[in-house]
Amino acid sequence: MVPVALGQMRRRPAAFVGLAVALFLAIATVTLFGSLLAADVTASASARRAATGPGVAVIAGAFGEIAVLVAFFVVVNALGFALRQQHRELALLRTVAATPRQTRRLVRGQVVTTTLLVALPGWAVGGAAARRFLAELRRLGLAAPGMRVPGTPVPMLVALAAVLAVGLAASAVAARRISRMAPAAALTAGSTEHGRAGAPRLLAGIGALVGGGLLLRLAATRPAEETDKAGQAALLAALVLLVAVALLGPLAVRLLVAVLGAPVRALAPGAGWLAHANLRGYARRLSSAVVPVALLVGLSGTMLIMTHTAGHATRATATGVTSATDVWLRQAEVALLTCFAAVSTVNTLVAVTAERRREFALLRLVGAHRWQLMRMLTAEAALTTAVGVLLGAAVAGAASAAFSTATTGSVVRPSRWPPPGTSSRARRR
């Protein structure tokens, strides 16, 4: 199946560009934070004592746990699109006697090949980013002047192994549906969309919602002196809730499109009606486009609001976030997460549009003009963005409210600041 896998990649390179970018970012991210951990491990005891603050290992762990999860989330999303774009080809292989095992081997071969192609540039970028990040930590006094990124290949090998494991696990899940279908059913499924989500997906989505709620409670109940832990719990809760959005997306999308579709139809009776019908009829496809937008809004919004809230806490009570250095760290994390979410958004929207060429050609054949197609796509983009922004804003609002409760004692910053009970010494600080 290896020649078939390589042939698929040569014939449809656009289907694998998004996957390659996602895998590249994942390898670079794991290499970055793995290199920082290696720098701390190989540093001398005196070098560790010379630094102020939590230490390089703690900073790398706090950054890495969220950034790596987001990177893997982007990989899974990109892989799902790569398989959707070659659904008909995989179905044709099933009709000419390819077994389910051979189909899964084909998908695994594509994932392994793409990962190996981007490994070298991912290592190079991750290593360079680690050296740059460590230099900035040395400038801020969070790392000893003599601390350096070691030349060991262990972080690179760990990054490759971790990304391969995630990619292969995601490919097994993504290829499971088509490999278990009857050949004729697999061929016809490419032109239709199932209206109901499977019970395992619904259960997983409900479980993610419950897990996100528990993490929000954990963040909200942290004491004021554990602001950093509250921030990490709130950010992890936002990510878990975004996973729930991805799993339950088709259901949420249908409800929101039904509400938001009315004004779009009123503003553009022809193109708006067609856009609304397309989005309601292909809720799963819309959900795949909405998730990256929600990821971008949810994560960046959560981090920005948390940084703003922490800044107020710093100036008023000095109970957790204590310097401009911590604000810089949070801003760096915002930039990193926003980069991942933006790449995922662009990849997804490009893939969604590319796979609809036959649909656009059919509309042109029945008399649609180019400007009418553009108006329809504009209306669809507006609805997609609005749904994604609403879902992301809901996640950001919930996570930020939990963090604000832990930091200030209130969901929103109280008018009496600092809160009642703060000592006069803390007020003077």
C-alpha positions in Angstrom: 0.0 0.0 0.0 3.0 2.4 0.3 3.1 3.1 -3.5 -0.6 3.8 -3.4 -0.2 6.2 -0.4 2.6 8.1 -2.1 0.5 8.2 -5.4 -2.4 9.7 -3.5 -0.1 12.4 -2.0 1.4 13.3 -5.4 -2.1 13.5 -7.1 -3.7 15.5 -4.3 -1.0 17.6 -2.6 -3.5 20.3 -1.5 -5.2 17.7 0.7 -2.0 17.2 2.7 -0.8 20.8 3.0 -2.9 21.5 6.0 -1.9 18.2 7.7 1.8 18.9 6.9 1.6 22.4 8.5 -0.1 21.0 11.6 2.4 18.3 12.0 5.3 20.7 11.5 3.9 23.0 14.2 3.4 20.1 16.6 7.0 18.8 16.1 8.4 22.3 16.5 6.4 22.9 19.7 7.4 19.7 21.4 11.0 20.3 20.3 10.9 23.8 21.7 9.7 22.9 25.2 11.6 19.6 25.3 14.8 21.6 24.6 14.0 24.0 27.4 13.5 21.1 29.8 16.8 19.6 28.6 18.6 22.9 29.2 17.3 22.9 32.8 18.2 19.3 33.4 21.8 19.6 32.1 22.4 22.9 33.9 24.5 22.9 37.1 23.0 23.3 40.5 24.7 26.7 40.9 23.1 27.9 37.6 19.7 26.9 38.8 20.2 28.8 42.0 21.4 31.9 40.2 18.0 32.4 38.4 15.1 34.1 40.0 11.4 33.1 39.6 9.9 29.6 39.1 12.7 28.2 37.0 13.0 27.2 33.4 11.6 23.7 33.9 8.4 25.1 35.6 8.0 27.8 32.8 8.5 25.2 30.1 6.0 22.8 31.7 3.4 25.5 32.2 3.7 26.7 28.6 4.1 23.2 27.1 1.1 21.4 28.7 -1.3 23.8 27.0 0.6 24.4 23.8 1.2 20.8 23.1 -2.4 19.9 23.7 -3.5 22.7 21.2 -0.9 21.5 18.7 -2.2 17.9 18.9 -5.8 19.2 18.6 -4.8 21.0 15.4 -3.2 17.8 14.1 -6.3 15.8 14.6 -8.5 18.4 13.0 -6.2 18.6 9.9 -6.0 14.9 9.6 -9.8 14.6 9.5 -9.9 17.1 6.6 -7.2 15.3 4.7 -9.2 12.0 4.9 -12.5 13.8 4.0 -10.9 15.2 0.8 -9.9 11.7 -0.4 -13.1 10.0 0.8 -14.1 9.0 -2.7 -10.7 7.6 -3.6 -10.7 5.5 -0.5 -14.2 4.3 -1.2 -13.2 3.3 -4.8 -10.4 1.2 -3.3 -12.9 -0.5 -1.2 -15.0 -1.3 -4.2 -12.1 -2.9 -6.0 -11.5 -5.4 -3.2 -9.3 -3.4 -0.8 -9.7 -4.8 2.7 -10.4 -2.6 5.7 -7.0 -3.4 7.0 -5.4 -2.3 3.8 -7.3 1.0 3.9 -6.1 1.7 7.4 -2.5 0.8 6.4 -2.9 3.3 3.5 -3.9 6.1 5.9 -1.2 5.2 8.4 1.4 5.3 5.5 0.3 8.8 4.5 0.6 10.1 8.1 4.0 8.6 8.7 5.3 9.9 5.3 4.0 13.4 6.0 5.4 13.4 9.5 8.9 12.3 8.3 8.9 15.0 5.6 8.3 17.8 8.0 10.4 16.4 10.9 13.7 18.1 9.8 12.3 21.6 9.4 10.2 21.2 12.6 13.3 20.3 14.5 15.2 23.2 13.1 12.5 25.8 13.9 11.9 24.2 17.4 15.5 24.3 18.3 15.9 27.9 17.1 12.8 29.0 19.0 14.1 27.3 22.1 17.4 29.2 22.0 15.5 32.5 21.4 13.1 31.8 24.2 15.9 30.9 26.6 17.8 34.0 25.7 14.7 36.1 26.5 14.4 34.3 29.9 18.1 35.1 30.6 17.4 38.7 29.8 14.5 38.8 32.3 16.5 37.0 34.9 14.4 33.9 34.9 17.4 31.8 33.7 21.0 31.8 34.7 23.4 33.6 32.3 25.3 30.4 31.6 22.3 28.2 30.8 22.3 26.9 27.2 20.2 24.6 25.1 22.2 21.3 24.9 23.0 19.6 21.6 21.3 16.3 22.6 18.9 14.9 20.0 16.6 13.5 22.7 14.0 16.4 22.5 13.8 15.9 18.8 13.4 12.2 19.0 10.7 12.6 21.7 8.9 15.2 19.5 8.9 12.8 16.5 7.7 9.9 18.6 4.9 11.9 20.3 3.6 13.4 17.0 3.8 10.0 15.3 1.8 8.4 18.1 -0.9 11.1 18.1 -1.1 11.0 14.3 -1.4 7.3 14.1 -4.0 7.2 16.9 -6.0 10.0 15.1 -5.7 8.1 11.8 -7.1 4.9 13.3 -10.1 6.8 14.6 -10.6 8.8 11.4 -10.3 5.8 9.1 -12.4 3.5 11.2 -15.7 4.7 9.7 -14.9 4.2 6.0 -12.9 1.0 6.6 -15.9 -0.7 8.4 -18.4 0.3 5.7 -19.6 -2.0 2.9 -17.9 -1.0 -0.3 -21.0 0.3 -2.0 -22.1 2.2 1.1 -18.6 3.8 1.4 -18.8 5.1 -2.2 -22.3 6.7 -1.8 -21.4 8.1 1.6 -19.0 10.6 0.1 -21.8 12.6 -1.5 -24.1 12.7 1.6 -23.8 13.6 5.2 -25.3 11.7 8.1 -27.7 13.8 10.1 -27.0 12.2 13.5 -23.8 12.0 15.5 -22.9 8.6 16.8 -23.6 7.7 20.4 -19.9 7.5 21.3 -19.3 11.0 20.0 -22.2 12.3 22.0 -21.1 10.6 25.2 -17.6 11.9 24.7 -18.9 15.4 24.2 -21.0 15.3 27.3 -18.0 13.9 29.2 -15.9 16.8 27.9 -18.5 19.3 29.1 -18.6 17.7 32.5 -14.8 17.7 32.7 -14.6 21.3 31.6 -17.1 22.2 34.3 -15.1 20.5 37.0 -11.9 22.3 35.9 -13.8 25.6 36.0 -14.9 24.8 39.6 -11.3 23.9 40.4 -10.0 27.2 39.0 -12.7 29.3 40.8 -12.0 27.8 44.2 -8.2 28.3 44.2 -7.0 30.7 46.9 -5.8 34.2 45.9 -2.1 33.2 46.5 -2.4 30.4 43.9 -3.3 32.6 41.0 -1.0 30.8 38.6 -2.6 27.4 39.4 -6.0 29.0 38.9 -4.9 30.4 35.5 -3.6 27.0 34.3 -6.8 25.3 35.4 -8.9 27.9 33.7 -7.0 27.7 30.5 -7.1 23.9 30.5 -10.8 24.1 31.2 -11.2 26.3 28.1 -9.4 23.8 26.0 -11.5 20.9 27.3 -14.7 22.9 26.6 -13.5 23.6 23.1 -13.0 19.8 22.7 -16.7 19.5 23.7 -17.6 22.1 21.1 -15.8 20.0 18.5 -17.6 16.8 19.5 -21.0 18.4 19.9 -20.5 20.9 17.1 -23.2 19.7 14.6 -25.9 19.9 17.3 -24.8 23.4 18.4 -24.3 24.6 14.8 -27.9 23.6 13.8 -29.4 25.6 16.7 -27.2 28.7 16.2 -27.7 28.7 12.4 -31.4 28.4 12.8 -31.3 31.6 15.0 -28.8 33.6 13.0 -30.1 32.5 9.5 -33.2 34.7 9.7 -31.4 38.1 9.5 -29.1 36.7 6.7 -32.1 35.6 4.6 -33.7 39.0 5.2 -30.6 40.9 4.1 -29.8 38.8 1.1 -33.0 36.9 0.0 -31.4 34.8 -2.7 -27.8 34.2 -1.6 -28.7 34.3 2.0 -31.4 31.6 1.6 -29.0 29.3 -0.3 -26.2 29.9 2.3 -28.6 29.1 5.1 -29.8 26.0 3.4 -26.2 24.8 2.7 -25.1 25.4 6.3 -28.1 23.6 7.8 -27.9 20.7 5.4 -24.1 20.2 6.0 -23.9 20.9 9.7 -20.9 18.5 10.1 -18.9 20.4 7.4 -19.8 23.7 9.0 -18.9 22.4 12.4 -15.4 21.5 11.2 -15.0 25.1 10.0 -16.5 26.6 13.2 -14.2 24.8 15.6 -11.0 26.6 14.5 -12.7 29.9 14.8 -14.0 29.0 18.2 -10.5 27.8 19.1 -9.0 31.1 18.1 -11.6 33.3 19.9 -11.8 31.0 23.0 -8.1 30.7 23.7 -7.0 34.2 22.8 -9.9 35.7 24.5 -9.4 33.7 27.7 -5.7 34.6 27.8 -6.2 38.3 27.1 -9.0 38.7 29.8 -6.9 36.6 32.3 -3.9 38.8 31.7 -6.0 42.0 32.2 -7.5 40.6 35.4 -4.1 39.5 36.7 -2.7 43.0 36.0 -5.4 44.5 38.2 -4.7 42.0 40.9 -1.0 42.7 40.7 -1.4 46.5 41.2 -4.0 46.1 43.9 -3.2 43.2 46.1 0.1 41.6 45.1 -1.3 38.2 45.8 -0.1 36.1 42.9 1.0 37.7 39.7 3.7 39.9 41.0 5.6 41.6 38.1 5.7 42.6 34.5 7.7 39.4 33.9 4.6 37.3 34.5 2.6 39.5 32.2 5.3 39.0 29.5 5.0 35.2 29.9 1.2 35.3 29.6 1.5 37.5 26.5 4.0 35.1 25.0 1.6 32.2 25.6 -1.2 34.2 24.0 0.9 34.8 20.9 1.8 31.1 20.7 -1.7 29.8 21.1 -3.1 32.4 18.7 -0.6 31.3 16.1 -1.8 27.7 16.4 -5.4 28.6 16.2 -4.9 31.0 13.3 -3.1 28.3 11.3 -5.8 25.8 12.0 -8.5 28.3 11.0 -6.8 29.1 7.7 -6.2 25.4 6.9 -9.7 24.5 7.6 -11.4 27.2 5.7 -9.2 26.6 2.6 -9.9 22.9 2.8 -13.6 23.4 3.1 -13.7 25.7 0.1 -11.4 23.4 -2.0 -13.6 20.3 -1.5 -16.7 22.1 -2.8 -15.4 22.7 -6.4 -18.0 20.2 -7.8 -20.8 22.0 -6.0 -19.7 25.3 -7.4 -19.4 23.9 -10.9 -22.9 22.5 -10.6 -24.3 25.8 -9.5 -22.7 27.5 -12.5 -24.2 24.9 -14.8 -27.7 25.7 -13.6 -27.2 29.4 -14.3 -25.6 30.9 -11.2 -23.3 33.9 -11.9 -19.9 34.4 -10.4 -21.1 37.3 -8.3 -24.0 35.2 -7.0 -21.6 32.5 -5.9 -19.4 35.2 -4.2 -22.5 36.6 -2.4 -23.4 33.1 -1.2 -19.9 32.4 0.0 -19.8 35.8 1.8 -23.1 35.0 3.6 -21.8 31.5 4.6 -18.5 33.0 5.8 -20.4 35.6 7.9 -22.6 32.9 9.5 -19.7 30.6 10.1 -17.7 33.4 11.7 -20.7 34.4 13.9 -21.3 30.9 15.1 -17.6 30.4 15.9 -17.3 33.7 17.7 -20.3 33.0 19.8 -19.1 29.6 20.8 -15.6 30.8 21.5 -16.8 33.8 23.4 -19.0 31.5 25.6 -15.9 29.4 26.4 -13.7 32.4 27.1 -16.4 34.0 29.3 -16.8 30.9 31.4 -13.0 30.4 31.8 -12.3 34.1 32.5 -15.2 34.2 35.1 -13.6 31.2 37.0 -10.2 32.9 37.0 -11.7 36.2 38.1 -13.5 34.5 40.9 -10.2 33.0 42.2 -8.3 36.3 41.7 -10.7 39.0 42.8 -13.5 37.1 44.6 -16.0 38.1 42.0 -17.0 37.0 38.5 -16.4 40.6 37.4 -13.9 43.1 39.0 -15.8 44.6 41.9 -16.4 48.3 42.2 -14.6 48.3 45.6 -11.1 47.3 44.7 -9.3 45.7 46.4 -12.1 43.4 47.8 -13.2 43.9 51.4 -10.9 42.1 53.8 -7.7 43.0 52.0 -5.1 44.1 54.5 -3.9 47.8 54.5 -0.4 46.6 53.7 -1.6 44.8 50.6 -3.5 47.9 49.6 -0.4 50.0 49.8 1.5 47.5 47.6 
